[in-house]
């Protein structure tokens, strides 16, 4: 693993602060291994840039210099924003721990990036995914239960992979989900999803379901199915159904939220089910539904101005 260097240690946070930050990110904030790895790479680049120019860690001009370096590299704005976010997070941590007395990144704007509206499936595509004929092997029943769970409960793929038998309250039709930051929430499980989950558990010889902490979804070796394993099985299913193989598990999560909102569900209830910390994140779905509403209006209303001349 590449070491994070610490330029000008005498005027900024010590090297231990960088490693402590990454450890805090993983153990306290519950970040995934992928996120921790990305932050590590970004901080390696940041500290390497400062070292090559003999810049102190604790000065705003150093952050501006790094931002200029990112612009000169011609990186996408989303990539630049992520790298600056890693630097900001490290400085906030250093400030809390007393390694710094001020945040050098405060007031320095990151590149603004337009956030695309979430992609989602229409009802015909959902029907093709969930109801097209499939085999009767345990692996087929497992896969159908997973796709139904995504659409029924809006789980993240990491949450579905981490699901244990004890998390399923079969009688109440609820799932206890451990999400980002190790925060736990209860989400409803639809009748069809419950039925398919039970069918899979019966076929795998694990019904009635106990209250142990064994994985719900198993691979061919009887071990917990990985995130990548779930993604590969979804790609296979999409190919079989004639759907776009670039559809990810997260698109099914977006579909869950969008269809709920279109059916009149309360935005805060959707926020709770998705496990969003901020309502602003959930409000992205209102833009999606408004765009669709305008499309329907333009296509259907005789005086919308999109159907030709006035009649």
Order of alpha helices (4+ residues) and beta strands (2+ residues): alpha-alpha-alpha-alpha-alpha-alpha-alpha-beta-beta-beta-alpha-alpha-alpha-alpha-alpha-alpha
